[in-house]
Amino acid sequence: MHIEEVLASQGVYISTTSGVSMYPMLRDRRDTIIIRPVSGRLKKYEVPLYRRGEDYVLHRIVKVTPEGYVICGDNCLNREYRVTDGEIIGVLCGFYRGDREVDMNGCGYRLYCRFWVAVYPVRYVVKRGWMLVKRGLKCILR
C-alpha cells in the first residue's frame, strides 16, 4: 500500500526513516516519523513529504513562494525550487528520536530549525570545500 493510500484511509502514516538527507535531525533507519495529510499552505521550516519520481522525499521548507516552495534536506547542498502544493502528500507532525518523542512545538526544535536554515551558506561552503579537498587527495594519491 502506498503512503498516499494509508494517509487517505487512516489519516496518519507512521514509519522509520530511510536515508541521510535529513541528518542530523533524522537518523537513517533509527528514528520514527509521523506524517499527516496537509491542510492548507505550509510554512517555512515545516517538513513536507512529497514524491520525486518513484521516491518519497522528506525535506524542510526554506522559503515559501507564490508558486510553491523552496525545499532542502538538512544534510543536502542542493535546493529544490519548484515543489508545488499539488506534489505534497503529507507533512511531518511528529517524530521519535530513538524512544524519545521530540516536541516539534518546543523551543529547542524551533531554534534548531532556524539555526540550521540560517547557517546553510556556511554549511554549503564547508561541505563543498571538503568535497574538493577529498577529490584533490584522490588525484594526488593515484
N, CA, C and O atoms as a MOPAC input file, in Angstrom:
PM7 MOZYME 1SCF
protein

 N      0.84800 1    -1.17900 1     0.00000 1
 C      0.00000 1     0.00000 1     0.00000 1
 C      0.89900 1     1.25000 1     0.00000 1
 O      1.86200 1     1.31700 1     0.76300 1
 N      0.59000 1     2.22000 1    -0.83800 1
 C      1.36200 1     3.46100 1    -0.92000 1
 C      1.02400 1     4.38900 1     0.25000 1
 O     -0.04100 1     4.28100 1     0.85800 1
 N      1.93500 1     5.28700 1     0.54500 1
 C      1.74100 1     6.23500 1     1.64100 1
 C      0.47000 1     7.04900 1     1.42900 1
 O     -0.26800 1     7.31300 1     2.37800 1
 N      0.21400 1     7.44500 1     0.18600 1
 C     -0.98400 1     8.22800 1    -0.11200 1
 C     -2.24400 1     7.46900 1     0.30000 1
 O     -3.17100 1     8.06300 1     0.85300 1
 N     -2.28500 1     6.17300 1     0.03700 1
 C     -3.45100 1     5.35300 1     0.38800 1
 C     -3.60200 1     5.22300 1     1.90100 1
 O     -4.71800 1     5.26100 1     2.41900 1
 N     -2.48900 1     5.07100 1     2.61000 1
 C     -2.53000 1     4.97400 1     4.07100 1
 C     -3.04300 1     6.28400 1     4.66500 1
 O     -3.88600 1     6.27300 1     5.56200 1
 N     -2.53900 1     7.40900 1     4.16700 1
 C     -2.99900 1     8.71400 1     4.66100 1
 C     -4.48300 1     8.91400 1     4.38700 1
 O     -5.20500 1     9.43300 1     5.23800 1
 N     -4.94800 1     8.50600 1     3.19900 1
 C     -6.35500 1     8.67200 1     2.85000 1
 C     -7.25300 1     7.79300 1     3.72300 1
 O     -8.32500 1     8.22900 1     4.14300 1
 N     -6.82700 1     6.57200 1     3.99400 1
 C     -7.68800 1     5.65500 1     4.74100 1
 C     -7.56100 1     5.79800 1     6.25400 1
 O     -8.54900 1     5.63400 1     6.97000 1
 N     -6.35300 1     6.10200 1     6.75600 1
 C     -6.15100 1     6.13600 1     8.20200 1
 C     -5.88600 1     7.53300 1     8.75700 1
 O     -5.98100 1     7.74200 1     9.96700 1
 N     -5.55800 1     8.48300 1     7.90000 1
 C     -5.31900 1     9.86000 1     8.34200 1
 C     -3.96100 1    10.09000 1     8.97200 1
 O     -3.66600 1    11.19900 1     9.41500 1
 N     -3.12700 1     9.06000 1     9.02000 1
 C     -1.78400 1     9.18500 1     9.58100 1
 C     -0.91400 1     8.08400 1     8.98700 1
 O     -1.38600 1     6.98900 1     8.68200 1
 N      0.36700 1     8.40000 1     8.83200 1
 C      1.32400 1     7.41600 1     8.35300 1
 C      2.51100 1     7.44600 1     9.30900 1
 O      3.09400 1     8.50500 1     9.54200 1
 N      2.86900 1     6.29500 1     9.86000 1
 C      3.97800 1     6.19100 1    10.80700 1
 C      4.97900 1     5.19500 1    10.25600 1
 O      4.61500 1     4.08900 1     9.85700 1
 N      6.25900 1     5.59600 1    10.23600 1
 C      7.29400 1     4.73700 1     9.67500 1
 C      8.65400 1     5.15200 1    10.21000 1
 O      8.79200 1     6.21000 1    10.82400 1
 N      9.65500 1     4.31800 1     9.97500 1
 C     11.02500 1     4.73100 1    10.23800 1
 C     11.53600 1     5.46300 1     9.00100 1
 O     10.96800 1     5.34500 1     7.91500 1
 N     12.59300 1     6.20200 1     9.18000 1
 C     13.16700 1     6.95200 1     8.06800 1
 C     14.13100 1     6.07500 1     7.28300 1
 O     14.59500 1     5.04400 1     7.76800 1
 N     14.41900 1     6.50100 1     6.07100 1
 C     15.39000 1     5.81400 1     5.23600 1
 C     16.19200 1     6.87400 1     4.49200 1
 O     15.63000 1     7.65200 1     3.72100 1
 N     17.48500 1     6.90900 1     4.71600 1
 C     18.33200 1     7.89700 1     4.05300 1
 C     18.93000 1     8.87300 1     5.04000 1
 O     18.56900 1     8.89500 1     6.21700 1
 N     19.86300 1     9.69000 1     4.53500 1
 C     20.60000 1    10.61300 1     5.39500 1
 C     20.34600 1    12.08000 1     5.04400 1
 O     21.02600 1    12.96100 1     5.56900 1
 N     19.39600 1    12.35100 1     4.17900 1
 C     19.19600 1    13.72400 1     3.72400 1
 C     18.69200 1    14.66500 1     4.81500 1
 O     18.84600 1    15.88000 1     4.69000 1
 N     18.09300 1    14.13200 1     5.87900 1
 C     17.62200 1    14.99400 1     6.97000 1
 C     18.47400 1    14.85900 1     8.23300 1
 O     18.07500 1    15.30100 1     9.31000 1
 N     19.65200 1    14.24500 1     8.09100 1
 C     20.57600 1    14.15900 1     9.22100 1
 C     21.10800 1    15.55500 1     9.52100 1
 O     21.39600 1    16.26600 1     8.55800 1
 N     21.26000 1    16.00200 1    10.71300 1
 C     21.26500 1    15.28200 1    11.96900 1
 C     19.91700 1    15.15900 1    12.65200 1
 O     19.82100 1    14.49000 1    13.68200 1
 N     18.87100 1    15.77700 1    12.12000 1
 C     17.57300 1    15.69200 1    12.78300 1
 C     17.03500 1    14.26700 1    12.77400 1
 O     16.62100 1    13.75100 1    13.81300 1
 N     17.03900 1    13.63000 1    11.60600 1
 C     16.53300 1    12.26400 1    11.48200 1
 C     17.67400 1    11.33800 1    11.08500 1
 O     18.43100 1    11.62600 1    10.15800 1
 N     17.78300 1    10.23500 1    11.79200 1
 C     18.86200 1     9.28000 1    11.54600 1
 C     18.33700 1     8.10100 1    10.73600 1
 O     17.23100 1     7.61500 1    10.97600 1
 N     19.12300 1     7.65200 1     9.79100 1
 C     18.76300 1     6.58300 1     8.86800 1
 C     18.33800 1     5.31900 1     9.60700 1
 O     19.12000 1     4.73300 1    10.35700 1
 N     17.09300 1     4.90700 1     9.38900 1
 C     16.51200 1     3.66800 1     9.92000 1
 C     16.51100 1     3.57100 1    11.44300 1
 O     16.38000 1     2.47900 1    11.99700 1
 N     16.65500 1     4.69800 1    12.11200 1
 C     16.68000 1     4.68600 1    13.58300 1
 C     15.57100 1     5.52000 1    14.20200 1
 O     15.20100 1     5.29300 1    15.35400 1
 N     15.03600 1     6.47800 1    13.46100 1
 C     14.01800 1     7.36700 1    14.01500 1
 C     12.66900 1     7.10100 1    13.36400 1
 O     12.59300 1     6.64300 1    12.22400 1
 N     11.61100 1     7.39200 1    14.10100 1
 C     10.24600 1     7.15300 1    13.63700 1
 C      9.57400 1     8.48100 1    13.33000 1
 O      9.62600 1     9.41500 1    14.13000 1
 N      8.94300 1     8.55700 1    12.16700 1
 C      8.25900 1     9.78600 1    11.75200 1
 C      6.74900 1     9.58000 1    11.75500 1
 O      6.25500 1     8.47100 1    11.55100 1
 N      6.03500 1    10.66300 1    11.98800 1
 C      4.57600 1    10.67200 1    11.94800 1
 C      4.16500 1    11.71300 1    10.91100 1
 O      4.46600 1    12.89800 1    11.05100 1
 N      3.47400 1    11.25500 1     9.87000 1
 C      3.05800 1    12.11800 1     8.76800 1
 C      1.53800 1    12.23600 1     8.78500 1
 O      0.83700 1    11.24000 1     8.96700 1
 N      1.04000 1    13.42000 1     8.59900 1
 C     -0.41200 1    13.66300 1     8.49200 1
 C     -0.68900 1    14.35000 1     7.15000 1
 O      0.20900 1    14.95100 1     6.56000 1
 N     -1.92800 1    14.25800 1     6.67500 1
 C     -2.28100 1    14.97600 1     5.44200 1
 C     -2.12100 1    16.48600 1     5.62300 1
 O     -2.20900 1    17.00000 1     6.73800 1
 N     -1.89200 1    17.17100 1     4.53900 1
 C     -1.71300 1    18.62100 1     4.55700 1
 C     -3.07800 1    19.29800 1     4.58400 1
 O     -4.01200 1    18.87200 1     3.90400 1
 N     -3.17700 1    20.36500 1     5.38600 1
 C     -4.39400 1    21.18300 1     5.36900 1
 C     -3.96900 1    22.63300 1     5.18600 1
 O     -3.53800 1    23.29400 1     6.13000 1
 N     -4.09900 1    23.11400 1     3.95500 1
 C     -3.72300 1    24.49300 1     3.64300 1
 C     -2.26500 1    24.63700 1     3.27000 1
 O     -1.53400 1    23.65500 1     3.13700 1
 N     -1.85100 1    25.90000 1     3.10300 1
 C     -0.47400 1    26.20300 1     2.73400 1
 C      0.45900 1    25.89100 1     3.89700 1
 O      0.11400 1    26.07700 1     5.06400 1
 N      1.63300 1    25.41900 1     3.55300 1
 C      2.64000 1    25.13200 1     4.56300 1
 C      3.48000 1    26.37900 1     4.82800 1
 O      3.45000 1    27.33800 1     4.05700 1
 N      4.22300 1    26.35000 1     5.92300 1
 C      5.03500 1    27.49100 1     6.32700 1
 C      6.51700 1    27.12800 1     6.28400 1
 O      6.89400 1    25.95700 1     6.26200 1
 N      7.33400 1    28.16400 1     6.27300 1
 C      8.77600 1    27.97900 1     6.35100 1
 C      9.10000 1    27.13700 1     7.58400 1
 O      8.47800 1    27.30100 1     8.63400 1
 N     10.05300 1    26.25800 1     7.45400 1
 C     10.55600 1    25.33100 1     8.46800 1
 C      9.73200 1    24.05100 1     8.60300 1
 O     10.18400 1    23.11100 1     9.25800 1
 N      8.54100 1    23.98200 1     8.00800 1
 C      7.79400 1    22.73000 1     8.06000 1
 C      8.48300 1    21.71100 1     7.15300 1
 O      9.26500 1    22.07900 1     6.27700 1
 N      8.18600 1    20.42300 1     7.37200 1
 C      8.86600 1    19.34000 1     6.66100 1
 C      7.82400 1    18.51100 1     5.90400 1
 O      7.23600 1    17.58600 1     6.46400 1
 N      7.59800 1    18.85000 1     4.62400 1
 C      6.62100 1    18.09900 1     3.84200 1
 C      7.18900 1    16.79900 1     3.27600 1
 O      8.39800 1    16.65300 1     3.09600 1
 N      6.28900 1    15.86600 1     3.00500 1
 C      6.61700 1    14.63300 1     2.30300 1
 C      6.05400 1    14.76900 1     0.90000 1
 O      4.87700 1    15.09000 1     0.73400 1
 N      6.87500 1    14.53000 1    -0.10600 1
 C      6.42800 1    14.62100 1    -1.49100 1
 C      7.13200 1    13.56900 1    -2.30900 1
 O      8.06000 1    12.91400 1    -1.83400 1
 N      6.69100 1    13.40900 1    -3.53900 1
 C      7.30100 1    12.42200 1    -4.43300 1
 C      8.21100 1    13.09500 1    -5.43600 1
 O      7.89500 1    14.15200 1    -5.98200 1
 N      9.35100 1    12.45700 1    -5.66700 1
 C     10.24700 1    12.85300 1    -6.74200 1
 C     10.43900 1    11.58200 1    -7.57000 1
 O     11.24100 1    10.72000 1    -7.21000 1
 N      9.70700 1    11.46800 1    -8.67500 1
 C      9.71400 1    10.22900 1    -9.45500 1
 C      9.06900 1     9.12200 1    -8.65100 1
 O      7.92100 1     9.24400 1    -8.22300 1
 N      9.79800 1     8.04900 1    -8.44500 1
 C      9.29600 1     6.92700 1    -7.65100 1
 C      9.64900 1     7.04200 1    -6.16500 1
 O      9.17200 1     6.25700 1    -5.34600 1
 N     10.48400 1     8.02400 1    -5.82500 1
 C     10.97300 1     8.15800 1    -4.45300 1
 C     10.11700 1     9.11800 1    -3.63900 1
 O      9.58400 1    10.09900 1    -4.15800 1
 N     10.00000 1     8.81300 1    -2.35500 1
 C      9.39000 1     9.73900 1    -1.40900 1
 C     10.50600 1    10.57300 1    -0.79600 1
 O     11.57500 1    10.05500 1    -0.47500 1
 N     10.25200 1    11.87000 1    -0.63700 1
 C     11.26000 1    12.78700 1    -0.11000 1
 C     10.65700 1    13.56900 1     1.05300 1
 O      9.54000 1    14.07900 1     0.96400 1
 N     11.40700 1    13.65300 1     2.13300 1
 C     11.00000 1    14.39600 1     3.32400 1
 C     12.07700 1    15.43600 1     3.57800 1
 O     13.12500 1    15.12000 1     4.14100 1
 N     11.82400 1    16.69200 1     3.16200 1
 C     12.80000 1    17.77600 1     3.29800 1
 C     12.13100 1    19.00800 1     3.88100 1
 O     10.90500 1    19.12100 1     3.89400 1
 N     12.95000 1    19.92500 1     4.35800 1
 C     12.46200 1    21.12900 1     5.04000 1
 C     12.18900 1    22.27200 1     4.06100 1
 O     12.93300 1    22.46600 1     3.10000 1
 N     11.12800 1    23.01500 1     4.31100 1
 C     10.83100 1    24.22900 1     3.54000 1
 C     11.75600 1    25.33500 1     4.03800 1
 O     11.77300 1    25.65600 1     5.22700 1
 N     12.52700 1    25.91600 1     3.11200 1
 C     13.42300 1    27.01600 1     3.48000 1
 C     12.89700 1    28.35500 1     2.96800 1
 O     13.37500 1    29.41300 1     3.37700 1
 N     11.91100 1    28.30200 1     2.06900 1
 C     11.30200 1    29.53100 1     1.57700 1
 C      9.93900 1    29.20300 1     0.96300 1
 O      9.78600 1    28.19800 1     0.26900 1
 N      8.96100 1    30.05400 1     1.22600 1
 C      7.63100 1    29.92300 1     0.63500 1
 C      7.51000 1    30.97300 1    -0.45300 1
 O      7.79400 1    32.14800 1    -0.22100 1
 N      7.08400 1    30.55200 1    -1.65400 1
 C      6.89100 1    31.46300 1    -2.77800 1
 C      5.43200 1    31.36100 1    -3.22800 1
 O      4.74300 1    30.41000 1    -2.85900 1
 N      4.95300 1    32.31900 1    -4.01600 1
 C      3.57700 1    32.21900 1    -4.51500 1
 C      3.34600 1    30.95500 1    -5.35600 1
 O      2.24100 1    30.41400 1    -5.37400 1
 N      4.39100 1    30.48900 1    -6.05100 1
 C      4.26100 1    29.31600 1    -6.92200 1
 C      4.41100 1    28.00100 1    -6.17100 1
 O      3.97700 1    26.96300 1    -6.67000 1
 N      5.01400 1    28.01600 1    -4.98600 1
 C      5.25800 1    26.78100 1    -4.25600 1
 C      6.27900 1    26.97900 1    -3.15400 1
 O      6.19500 1    27.92000 1    -2.36600 1
 N      7.25200 1    26.07000 1    -3.11300 1
 C      8.20400 1    26.07400 1    -2.01600 1
 C      9.62800 1    25.81700 1    -2.51100 1
 O      9.85100 1    25.12300 1    -3.50300 1
 N     10.58200 1    26.40100 1    -1.78100 1
 C     11.98200 1    26.04400 1    -1.95500 1
 C     12.28300 1    25.10600 1    -0.78000 1
 O     12.06300 1    25.45000 1     0.38100 1
 N     12.78800 1    23.92200 1    -1.11000 1
 C     12.93600 1    22.86600 1    -0.11300 1
 C     14.36100 1    22.33000 1    -0.15300 1
 O     14.98200 1    22.25800 1    -1.21300 1
 N     14.87300 1    21.95100 1     1.03100 1
 C     16.22900 1    21.40800 1     1.11300 1
 C     16.31700 1    20.47200 1     2.31700 1
 O     15.81400 1    20.78400 1     3.39700 1
 N     16.95500 1    19.33700 1     2.12100 1
 C     17.21400 1    18.43900 1     3.23800 1
 C     18.24500 1    19.05700 1     4.16400 1
 O     19.10600 1    19.81400 1     3.71600 1
 N     18.16800 1    18.74300 1     5.44700 1
 C     19.10800 1    19.30800 1     6.41000 1
 C     20.54800 1    18.90300 1     6.12000 1
 O     21.47700 1    19.60000 1     6.52900 1
 N     20.74800 1    17.78700 1     5.42200 1
 C     22.08800 1    17.30800 1     5.11100 1
 C     22.39600 1    17.42800 1     3.61200 1
 O     23.27900 1    16.74100 1     3.09800 1
 N     21.67200 1    18.29200 1     2.92800 1
 C     21.82900 1    18.43300 1     1.47200 1
 C     22.40600 1    19.79400 1     1.12300 1
 O     22.25700 1    20.75900 1     1.87300 1
 N     23.06800 1    19.85800 1    -0.03000 1
 C     23.56700 1    21.12400 1    -0.54800 1
 C     22.61600 1    21.71800 1    -1.58200 1
 O     22.46300 1    22.93600 1    -1.66700 1
 N     21.98200 1    20.85600 1    -2.36300 1
 C     21.12000 1    21.33700 1    -3.44700 1
 C     19.70000 1    21.59500 1    -2.96000 1
 O     19.10300 1    20.78600 1    -2.25100 1
 N     19.19000 1    22.73500 1    -3.36100 1
 C     17.81100 1    23.09100 1    -3.03300 1
 C     16.89400 1    22.72800 1    -4.19500 1
 O     17.31000 1    22.72800 1    -5.35300 1
 N     15.65700 1    22.42400 1    -3.87300 1
 C     14.65000 1    22.14100 1    -4.89600 1
 C     13.73700 1    23.36300 1    -4.96200 1
 O     13.13500 1    23.75400 1    -3.96200 1
 N     13.64000 1    23.95900 1    -6.14800 1
 C     12.98100 1    25.25000 1    -6.26900 1
 C     11.55300 1    25.18800 1    -6.77600 1
 O     10.86100 1    26.20600 1    -6.76300 1
 N     11.09800 1    24.05600 1    -7.21100 1
 C      9.77300 1    24.02600 1    -7.82700 1
 C      8.88900 1    22.93700 1    -7.24900 1
 O      8.31800 1    22.14400 1    -7.99700 1
 N      8.76800 1    22.88400 1    -5.93800 1
 C      7.85800 1    21.93800 1    -5.30800 1
 C      6.55300 1    22.68200 1    -5.05700 1
 O      6.53500 1    23.70200 1    -4.36800 1
 N      5.46300 1    22.16800 1    -5.61800 1
 C      4.16400 1    22.83200 1    -5.51400 1
 C      3.26800 1    22.12200 1    -4.49800 1
 O      3.54200 1    20.99600 1    -4.08200 1
 N      2.20800 1    22.80100 1    -4.11600 1
 C      1.24700 1    22.21900 1    -3.17500 1
 C      0.68700 1    20.89500 1    -3.69300 1
 O      0.44900 1    19.97200 1    -2.91400 1
 N      0.47900 1    20.80500 1    -4.99600 1
 C     -0.08400 1    19.59400 1    -5.58000 1
 C      0.83000 1    18.38100 1    -5.48200 1
 O      0.36100 1    17.24500 1    -5.55200 1
 N      2.11500 1    18.60600 1    -5.32100 1
 C      3.07300 1    17.49600 1    -5.21500 1
 C      3.22600 1    16.97200 1    -3.79000 1
 O      3.75400 1    15.88100 1    -3.57800 1
 N      2.76900 1    17.74300 1    -2.82900 1
 C      2.97700 1    17.39100 1    -1.43000 1
 C      1.90500 1    16.40600 1    -0.97400 1
 O      0.71000 1    16.62600 1    -1.17400 1
 N      2.35500 1    15.32500 1    -0.36400 1
 C      1.48400 1    14.23700 1     0.07100 1
 C      1.06200 1    14.42600 1     1.52200 1
 O     -0.09600 1    14.19500 1     1.87300 1
 N      1.99300 1    14.84100 1     2.35500 1
 C      1.72900 1    14.99900 1     3.78100 1
 C      2.79200 1    15.87300 1     4.40400 1
 O      3.68300 1    16.38200 1     3.72400 1
 N      2.68200 1    16.04100 1     5.71700 1
 C      3.63500 1    16.88400 1     6.42700 1
 C      4.00700 1    16.20500 1     7.74300 1
 O      3.17200 1    15.58700 1     8.40200 1
 N      5.28700 1    16.33700 1     8.10800 1
 C      5.78100 1    15.78400 1     9.35800 1
 C      5.10600 1    16.50700 1    10.51500 1
 O      5.18700 1    17.73000 1    10.62200 1
 N      4.43800 1    15.74400 1    11.38500 1
 C      3.77600 1    16.38600 1    12.52500 1
 C      4.37900 1    15.92400 1    13.84800 1
 O      4.04300 1    16.45200 1    14.90800 1
 N      5.26800 1    14.93800 1    13.78300 1
 C      5.93400 1    14.46700 1    14.99100 1
 C      6.97800 1    13.44300 1    14.62600 1
 O      6.93600 1    12.85100 1    13.54700 1
 N      7.92700 1    13.23300 1    15.53900 1
 C      8.89400 1    12.16700 1    15.32800 1
 C      9.51400 1    11.75200 1    16.65000 1
 O      9.52900 1    12.50000 1    17.62800 1
 N     10.01700 1    10.54200 1    16.63900 1
 C     10.70100 1     9.97900 1    17.79100 1
 C     12.16000 1     9.77900 1    17.43500 1
 O     12.48700 1     9.14000 1    16.43500 1
 N     13.01500 1    10.31900 1    18.24500 1
 C     14.46000 1    10.12000 1    18.08500 1
 C     14.80700 1     8.98700 1    19.03900 1
 O     14.95600 1     9.18300 1    20.24500 1
 N     14.93100 1     7.78900 1    18.46000 1
 C     15.04900 1     6.60600 1    19.30300 1
 C     13.71600 1     6.39900 1    20.00600 1
 O     12.68300 1     6.28400 1    19.34700 1
 N     13.72500 1     6.34900 1    21.32600 1
 C     12.49200 1     6.16800 1    22.10800 1
 C     11.91700 1     7.48300 1    22.61600 1
 O     10.85600 1     7.50000 1    23.24000 1
 N     12.61400 1     8.58700 1    22.35000 1
 C     12.20200 1     9.88100 1    22.89800 1
 C     11.41900 1    10.69700 1    21.87300 1
 O     11.89500 1    10.93900 1    20.76400 1
 N     10.21100 1    11.11800 1    22.25700 1
 C      9.41500 1    11.96000 1    21.36700 1
 C      9.99800 1    13.37300 1    21.36200 1
 O     10.31400 1    13.93200 1    22.41300 1
 N     10.13400 1    13.93600 1    20.16700 1
 C     10.64000 1    15.29700 1    20.02700 1
 C      9.45000 1    16.24300 1    19.94300 1
 O      8.54600 1    16.04500 1    19.13000 1
 N      9.45300 1    17.26300 1    20.77900 1
 C      8.38200 1    18.25200 1    20.78800 1
 C      8.62500 1    19.25400 1    19.66000 1
 O      9.46800 1    20.14200 1    19.79000 1
 N      7.89300 1    19.11700 1    18.55700 1
 C      8.09600 1    19.99400 1    17.40000 1
 C      7.59500 1    21.41200 1    17.64400 1
 O      7.86300 1    22.30300 1    16.83700 1
 N      6.87000 1    21.64100 1    18.74300 1
 C      6.45200 1    22.98600 1    19.11100 1
 C      7.35100 1    23.57600 1    20.18700 1
 O      7.18500 1    24.72900 1    20.58700 1
 N      8.30200 1    22.77500 1    20.65000 1
 C      9.19100 1    23.22200 1    21.71000 1
 C     10.25000 1    24.18900 1    21.22900 1
 O     10.55200 1    24.26600 1    20.03800 1
 N     10.80300 1    24.91700 1    22.16600 1
 C     11.81500 1    25.93400 1    21.87100 1
 C     13.06700 1    25.31700 1    21.23900 1
 O     13.62700 1    25.88200 1    20.30000 1
 N     13.50300 1    24.17200 1    21.74400 1
 C     14.70500 1    23.53600 1    21.22800 1
 C     14.59000 1    23.17400 1    19.76400 1
 O     15.50300 1    23.44300 1    18.98300 1
 N     13.47100 1    22.56300 1    19.37900 1
 C     13.27100 1    22.18000 1    17.97400 1
 C     13.16200 1    23.41700 1    17.09700 1
 O     13.75700 1    23.46200 1    16.02000 1
 N     12.41500 1    24.41600 1    17.53500 1
 C     12.24800 1    25.62800 1    16.72700 1
 C     13.58200 1    26.36100 1    16.54000 1
 O     13.85700 1    26.88500 1    15.46100 1
 N     14.39900 1    26.39500 1    17.58200 1
 C     15.72600 1    27.00900 1    17.45900 1
 C     16.60800 1    26.21600 1    16.49600 1
 O     17.33200 1    26.79900 1    15.68900 1
 N     16.54700 1    24.88200 1    16.58300 1
 C     17.31700 1    24.03900 1    15.66900 1
 C     16.95200 1    24.36900 1    14.22400 1
 O     17.84500 1    24.56400 1    13.39900 1
 N     15.66300 1    24.43500 1    13.90200 1
 C     15.21200 1    24.71100 1    12.52600 1
 C     15.74900 1    26.03800 1    12.03000 1
 O     16.30900 1    26.12000 1    10.93600 1
 N     15.58200 1    27.06000 1    12.82100 1
 C     16.01500 1    28.38900 1    12.40000 1
 C     17.54100 1    28.45400 1    12.25700 1
 O     18.05600 1    29.02500 1    11.29500 1
 N     18.24900 1    27.87100 1    13.21300 1
 C     19.70400 1    27.85900 1    13.14700 1
 C     20.17300 1    27.09900 1    11.91500 1
 O     21.03200 1    27.58500 1    11.17900 1
 N     19.62200 1    25.91500 1    11.68000 1
 C     20.08500 1    25.06800 1    10.58500 1
 C     19.86000 1    25.72100 1     9.22800 1
 O     20.70100 1    25.61600 1     8.33500 1
 N     18.72600 1    26.39400 1     9.07700 1
 C     18.45500 1    27.09600 1     7.81300 1
 C     19.35400 1    28.33000 1     7.68800 1
 O     19.84400 1    28.63300 1     6.60000 1
 N     19.56800 1    29.03400 1     8.79000 1
 C     20.38800 1    30.25500 1     8.75500 1
 C     21.84700 1    29.96900 1     8.42200 1
 O     22.49300 1    30.78100 1     7.76000 1
 N     22.38200 1    28.82800 1     8.86600 1
 C     23.80100 1    28.53700 1     8.62100 1
 C     24.01400 1    27.76700 1     7.31500 1
 O     25.11300 1    27.27100 1     7.06600 1
 N     22.98700 1    27.66300 1     6.48800 1
 C     23.12500 1    26.95100 1     5.21500 1
 C     24.30400 1    27.46700 1     4.38800 1
 O     25.06700 1    26.64500 1     3.88000 1
 N     24.49800 1    28.77500 1     4.22400 1
 C     25.64000 1    29.22600 1     3.41300 1
 C     26.98300 1    28.73100 1     3.96000 1
 O     27.86800 1    28.37400 1     3.18300 1
 N     27.14100 1    28.70700 1     5.25600 1
 C     28.38400 1    28.22300 1     5.85800 1
 C     28.52000 1    26.72100 1     5.63700 1
 O     29.58700 1    26.23800 1     5.25700 1
 N     27.43700 1    25.98400 1     5.87700 1
 C     27.46200 1    24.53600 1     5.65200 1
 C     27.80100 1    24.22800 1     4.19700 1
 O     28.55800 1    23.29800 1     3.91700 1
 N     27.24400 1    25.00600 1     3.27300 1
 C     27.47700 1    24.80600 1     1.84600 1
 C     28.96600 1    24.95600 1     1.52000 1
 O     29.55000 1    24.09700 1     0.86000 1
 N     29.57000 1    26.04100 1     1.98300 1
 C     30.98100 1    26.31100 1     1.69400 1
 C     31.86100 1    25.22600 1     2.31300 1
 O     32.77300 1    24.72500 1     1.65500 1
 N     31.60400 1    24.86100 1     3.55400 1
 C     32.42300 1    23.85900 1     4.23700 1
 C     32.29100 1    22.50100 1     3.54500 1
 O     33.29100 1    21.83000 1     3.28600 1
 N     31.05500 1    22.10200 1     3.24900 1
 C     30.83700 1    20.79000 1     2.62700 1
 C     31.43000 1    20.74000 1     1.21600 1
 O     32.06300 1    19.75100 1     0.84600 1
 N     31.23100 1    21.79000 1     0.43500 1
 C     31.80500 1    21.85300 1    -0.91700 1
 C     33.33000 1    21.84700 1    -0.85500 1
 O     33.98900 1    21.15400 1    -1.63000 1
 N     33.87700 1    22.61700 1     0.06500 1
 C     35.32800 1    22.66000 1     0.21600 1
 C     35.88700 1    21.29700 1     0.58400 1
 O     36.90500 1    20.87500 1     0.03500 1
 N     35.23100 1    20.60400 1     1.50800 1
 C     35.68300 1    19.27600 1     1.90700 1
 C     35.60800 1    18.30800 1     0.73400 1
 O     36.49900 1    17.47700 1     0.56000 1
 N     34.55500 1    18.40700 1    -0.07200 1
 C     34.43400 1    17.53900 1    -1.24900 1
 C     35.58400 1    17.79600 1    -2.22600 1
 O     36.13200 1    16.85100 1    -2.79300 1
 N     35.95200 1    19.05400 1    -2.42500 1
 C     37.05800 1    19.39200 1    -3.32100 1
 C     38.39200 1    18.89200 1    -2.78100 1
 O     39.23500 1    18.41500 1    -3.54200 1
 N     38.58300 1    19.00000 1    -1.47700 1
 C     39.81400 1    18.50200 1    -0.86200 1
 C     39.91800 1    16.99700 1    -1.05100 1
 O     40.98200 1    16.49600 1    -1.41500 1
 N     38.83800 1    16.27000 1    -0.81200 1
 C     38.86100 1    14.81700 1    -0.98400 1
 C     39.13600 1    14.43100 1    -2.42800 1
 O     39.88900 1    13.49200 1    -2.68600 1
 N     38.53200 1    15.15000 1    -3.37500 1
 C     38.76600 1    14.88100 1    -4.79000 1
 C     40.22100 1    15.14500 1    -5.15100 1
 O     40.83100 1    14.37400 1    -5.89100 1
 N     40.77700 1    16.23400 1    -4.62800 1
 C     42.18200 1    16.54600 1    -4.88600 1
 C     43.11500 1    15.50000 1    -4.31100 1
 O     44.09900 1    15.12400 1    -4.94600 1
 N     42.80900 1    15.02600 1    -3.10300 1
 C     43.63600 1    13.99100 1    -2.48900 1
 C     43.59800 1    12.68900 1    -3.28800 1
 O     44.61400 1    12.00400 1    -3.41100 1
 N     42.44500 1    12.35300 1    -3.82300 1
 C     42.33800 1    11.14800 1    -4.64900 1
 C     43.21900 1    11.25500 1    -5.88000 1
 O     43.89300 1    10.29700 1    -6.25900 1
 N     43.21000 1    12.43000 1    -6.50500 1
 C     44.04300 1    12.63900 1    -7.69900 1
 C     45.52600 1    12.55000 1    -7.35500 1
 O     46.30700 1    11.96100 1    -8.10300 1
 N     45.90500 1    13.12400 1    -6.24300 1
 C     47.31800 1    13.11500 1    -5.83900 1
 C     47.77500 1    11.69200 1    -5.50200 1
 O     48.89100 1    11.30200 1    -5.84200 1
 N     46.92200 1    10.92600 1    -4.84100 1
 C     47.29400 1     9.58400 1    -4.39600 1
 C     47.24700 1     8.53700 1    -5.49100 1
 O     47.65600 1     7.39900 1    -5.26000 1
 N     46.76700 1     8.87700 1    -6.66500 1
 C     46.72200 1     7.90500 1    -7.77300 1
 C     48.03100 1     7.73700 1    -8.42500 1
 O     48.15500 1     6.95700 1    -9.36900 1

